[in-house]
């Protein structure tokens, strides 16, 4: 319970950074370096905690969950958002956009910042379009940064599923990205890229069959 309260407080602390970078960055592009800083933190953290960044620190994820969640219809996510091929298409498109725009900056610091402001703006716009209809964090299921973390750290700090799991499905209903831990019962752990380590499913599991490693 205390962990989830800490997570909630941390998310509310991160949430204002989204409008700050998008709106403020249109005036002062150097705010785009906030995005670069967070990407650096994400890459380093992924090596030790997998996709933990998404569930606890990501400013955009926090914005979607805490703000967008208040107006979202929260319908079930379209199956295509969970398909690996679709996630890779989004990854290639977004990374191609980022790379192309960065090459055009010729390394000029202000222009580089503006590129990351643009990327946050595009990502947030797409996330809102998806989140207004489906789960608030639908974008997080296909976010290139999420895919990167799973790729960088496929076996780190994975959600454990006990073989005595009854597969009641309650975990899937409460997961922000509709991952179903019960489906991984035979493997004993959830695929790294499919879990944000937010801990929500652990809290609500009636049989206490889900857990995160104490040490890794």
Buried (B, 14 or more C-beta within 10 A) or exposed (E): EEEBEEBEEEBEEBBEBBBBBBEBBEEEBBBBBBBEEBBEEBBEBBEEBBBBBBBBBBBBBBBBBBBBBEEBEBEEBBEEBBEEEBBEEBBEEBBEBBEEBBEEBEEEEEBBBBBBBBBBBBBBEBBBEBBBEBBBBBBBBBBBBBBBBBEBBEEBBBBBBBEEBEBEEBBBEBBBBBBBBBBBBEEEBBBBBBBBBBBBBBEBBEEEBBEBEEEE
